[in-house]
Amino acid sequence: MDLQIGDRVRVIRAYQDNTAVVGTEGTVCGLKYDGHVVCVNHDVYSGIMHHCNGLCERGHGWNYHVADATKYFELISHTPEISIQTIDELL
């Protein structure tokens, strides 16, 4: 998974027993150790989370190993879904 700072992710599985964020979303706020660790600023607060070394608010940060990223979260598309198929649906 090719992640960049600013990417939105959805957590699909607990990492290191952090179940509070499963089913929620967050934003990649940092890449550490030559891109081997991704820091995520989660939209929700959890008392066990940290602040990713000052990259986000305390209680919102969590680090994930990039090699295992696809096990724990999925990238949220930046492209909006458009289901309008006729001009009448638009109006």
RALIN-V612193 format. One record per residue. N is the residue number from 1. RES is the residue in one letter. D_LAST is the distance of its C-alpha to the last C-alpha in whole Angstrom. Layout:
BEGIN
n/res/d_last
N/RES/D_LAST
N/RES/D_LAST
END
This chain:
BEGIN
n/res/d_last
1/M/39
2/D/38
3/L/38
4/Q/37
5/I/37
6/G/34
7/D/33
8/R/31
9/V/33
10/R/33
11/V/36
12/I/37
13/R/40
14/A/43
15/Y/45
16/Q/49
17/D/48
18/N/45
19/T/43
20/A/41
21/V/39
22/V/38
23/G/34
24/T/33
25/E/32
26/G/34
27/T/34
28/V/37
29/C/39
30/G/42
31/L/44
32/K/48
33/Y/51
34/D/50
35/G/46
36/H/48
37/V/47
38/V/43
39/C/42
40/V/39
41/N/38
42/H/37
43/D/34
44/V/37
45/Y/40
46/S/43
47/G/47
48/I/48
49/M/46
50/H/47
51/H/46
52/C/46
53/N/49
54/G/47
55/L/43
56/C/42
57/E/42
58/R/45
59/G/44
60/H/41
61/G/43
62/W/44
63/N/45
64/Y/45
65/H/47
66/V/44
67/A/46
68/D/45
69/A/41
70/T/40
71/K/42
72/Y/40
73/F/37
74/E/34
75/L/32
76/I/28
77/S/26
78/H/25
79/T/22
80/P/19
81/E/18
82/I/14
83/S/13
84/I/10
85/Q/11
86/T/9
87/I/6
88/D/5
89/E/6
90/L/4
91/L/0
END
